[in-house]
């Protein structure tokens, strides 16, 4: 018993008691692995490797890993699954990095906790995806959850650097309205993009069922909210550059958002004109994650930092785990 208490005390002594370089590292790592997961998941779909590991949770009956007989498809699918292990490890470390000062920074505690709780949800959806033979709607749901995790981890990075939210509104009502409407268009663009992919040649290999929707029509519908997003972002940039109350971070992040959108639109138009080459489609998917992350941060800049609660003697006792 004493040995267990001693071990816990030694562990607690190694953990941060406030935001430091370790907390910032794991926040960034949380965001990066979610973006990478979108990329590897896209590679699985674009190469028709969704059933490269035909069973779940094992890759093949009797083996958690792929075998040489499974070829490149097995390698691609297993790599995507293996990255989940990295996600689990980072989620645990991110949670532990904030647990000692959870009373002062409840926002970071909740964000890292939600990140951890999402892992079994993603695993279940992944299993259902395999068991349903890559049903396009289930695959799309898998991507939606990944996008939601990009939102979550983008919030985590922002809060680590800029403190808890809930402070005073920094921008006028019209600007905040434009920002929220633009974020809605981003969400619509992502959803229509998921449906478009599920109806077209990159929904999987030749045997993978499509969703039956009109690909050509969806491609046009996909572009409409994307251009609306661009229009809203231009207004946000102009406001950030000209409004006297706009902060430097608002200007910086709106410009980053605009840059991501311009690259995304360029890639989208190019891939459509070149017949949807796999590499460009994969880049388009990763850029969708970056777009969502940038939009999330822009929305977060609309309010200032709330006061950080100071630690009490009771908090210090709790922080010993």
N, C-alpha and C positions, 0 to 999 in steps of 0.2 A: 504493500500500500504506500509506504513512504517512498519507495523507488518510483512508483507511478506519479506521485505528487511532484517529486523532484524532476522527473522527466518533463512533466507539464510546465513546471517553472522555468526550466532551461529553454523549452520551446517558446514560451511566452517572451522570454528575454531577447530572443532573436527577432521577434516580430516588431514592425514599426509601431510607434505610438502617435504618429502624425504623418501627413503626406510627405514622403521623401522620394528619393530617386528610385527606390524599389517599387513603391506604389505606382509611380508614373510609368515605370518599365512594364509592369504587369497590366496596366490599363492599356498601353499601346499594344502590347502583345495580344490582349483580348480582341482588340479591333482588327489587327493584322491577320490573325488566324481565321476570323470570320470571313474576311475578304478572300483569303486563300481557299477557304472551304467552298466559296462560290465558284472560284476558278477551277478547282479540282472536280467539283460537282458538274460544272459545265463541260469539262473534258470527258467525263463519263458519258454524258448524254450525247455530245457531239460526235464521239467515236463509236457510239452504239455499244458501249461497254456496261450498260446498266445491269445486265445479267452476267457480267464477267465473273462475278461471284454469284452463283445461282441460288444459294441458300443464305439464310440469316438466322442467328448471328454468326454462324460459321461461314467461311467462304465457300467451302465444299464440304459434303458430309465427312466428318472425321478430321477436318483441318480448319483452323482459324485463318490460315494464310493461303494465298494462291499457289498453284502448282505449275510446273513448266508446261504441262499439257494444255493449260488454259490460255496460253499465249499472251499477247499484249493487252487484250481486253481484261484478263484476270489481273494483270499488273496495275492497270489504270484504276479499276474498281477497288482493288485492295488498298492502293495508295490513298484513295479518297476515304476509305474506312479507317485506315491507320491514322490519318490526320485527325480523326475524331479523338483518338487517344491523346494527341497533343492538346486539343481543345479542352479535354477534361482536366489535364494536368495544369494548364494555365488558369482555368476557371477556379480550381482549388487554391492555387497560389495567390490569385487575385483576391479571393475571399479572405484567406488567412492574412494577407497584407493589410487589410483594413479592420480586422476584427477587434483589435485592441483599442481602437478609438471610435468604435461604432456608436457610442453615445454622443460624441461630438459631431460625427459625420455619418448620420443615419442614411443620407442619400447614397453614399458610396457603399455602405453595407447592403442596402436594398438592391442596388444595381448589380453588385457582384453575386448576391444570393440568387437573383433572377437569372443571371447568366448560368449559374450552376444548375438551377432547376430546369433550364431549357434543354439540357443535355439528354436526359431520359426521354423528353418529348420528341426531340429530333431522332433519337434511336428508334422509338416506336414507329414514327412516320416512315423512317428508312426501311424498317422491317416490313411494314404494310406495302410500301412501294414495290419491294421484291416479290412479296406474296401475291400481289395483284397483277404481276406481269408488267410493271411499269405503267400503270394507269396514269394518263397524262394529268389528270386533276390532282392525284395524290403527289405526283412529282412537282406539280405547281405549288401545292401546299408546302412541300418541303422547302421550296425556294422562298416562299412568303415568310416562313419562320426564320430562314437565314437572313432575309432582309430586316425583319424585326430585330434580330440580334445585332445587326449592324447599327440600327438605331440605338439600341441599348448600350452597346460598347462605345459608340460615338459620344453618347451622353456621359459615360464613365470617364473618357479621356477629357472631355470638356470640364466636368465637375472637378476632376483632380487638379486641373490648372487654374480654374477660375472660381472655385468655391461653390457652395450650395446655392440653388436657385430660390426663387420666390421673393427676390428683392424688388425694388421699384421698377416700373416700366420706363424704359429708356428712350423709346421711339414713339412718335405720334400714332394715333389710332389708325389712320389710313395706311401707314407703313406696316404696322402689325397685321392689318387685314390682308394686305397684299402678300405678306410672308406666309400666312396660314393658307391662303387660297393657292399660292404657288406650291406649297407642300402637298396640298390635296391633289394638284395636277401631277406632281411627281408620283404619288401613290397610284393614281389612275394609269399613268404611263407604264409603271412596273406591272400592274395587273394585266393590262392589255398585252404587254410584251410577253408575259407568261402564256397567255392564251394563244398568241401568235406562234410562239415556239412549239406549243403542244399540237398545233394544227399542221405544221410544216415538215420539211425534210429532216429537221434536226430534233425531232421528238424522240429519236432513238433509232435503232436499226430498222430494217425493212419489215420485220415482224411485229414491231412495237405499235400498239393501237394508237391512232391519232384521236383528237377530240371531235373530229368531224366538222369543225367550223371552217369558214372560207378564209384561206390563208391570205389571198390577195386583198380581200376587203379588210382583214384585220391589220395588215401592214399599213394601209392608209389610216385606219382608225388609231393605230399606235402612234402615228406621227402627230396627230392633232393635239393631244394633251402635251406632247413633248414640245411643240412650238409654243403652246400656251405657257408652259413652264419657262421657256426661254424669254418670252415677253415679260412675265412676272419678275424674272431674275434681273432683266435690264432695268426695270423700275426700281428694284431693290438696290442695285448698284448705284444708279443715279441719286437715289435718296441718301444712301450711305456717304456718297461723295459730297453732297451739297447741304444736307441738314446740319445745322450747328450742333445738335445734341448727339450726333452719331459718333460712336467711339472708334478708335483705331481698329479694334478687333472686329467690329461690324464691317468696316470697310474691307479689311483683309479677307474675312470669310465669305463675303458676298462676291468678291473678285475671284476667289478660289472656286466658288460654286459656278460662276459664269464660265470659267475656264474648263471645268469638268464637263459642263453642258455642251460647250462648243466642240470639244473633242468627241463627246458621245454622239452628237448629231452628225459630225463628219464621218465617224465610223459607221453609223447607222445608214446614212445615204450611200456610202461606198459599198457596204456589204450587200445592200439591196440591188445595186447596179451590177455587182460582180457575181450575182447568183448565190449569195449567202455562203461564202467560204468559211469553213469551220473555224479557222484562226480568228477571223474578224468577229464572228458571232461570239466566240469565247471572250474576246476583249470587250465586246459590247456588254456582256453579262457582268464582267468584273467592274466595268465603268458604271453600271447600274448601282452596284453596291457603293461605289465611291460617291455617286450622285446623291444617294439617300443619306450617306454619312455627312456630306457637306451641307445638305439642306437641313438636316437635324441641328447641326451646329449653328447655322444662321438663325434658326428659330430660337435657339437658346440664348443668343446674344441680345434678344429683345428685352430681357430683364436683367437687372443688376444682381449682385451677389447679396444673399441674405447674411445676417450676422452669424458667425460661427460660435456655437455654444462652447463655453470654457469648461474644462474638466473640473469635476468636484471630487472630493475625497471618495465618495461612493463610486464614481466612475473609475477612479484609479484602482479601487478594489476589484471591480468587475473586470477591468482590463487584464487582470492576472490570469484570466481564463478559469 
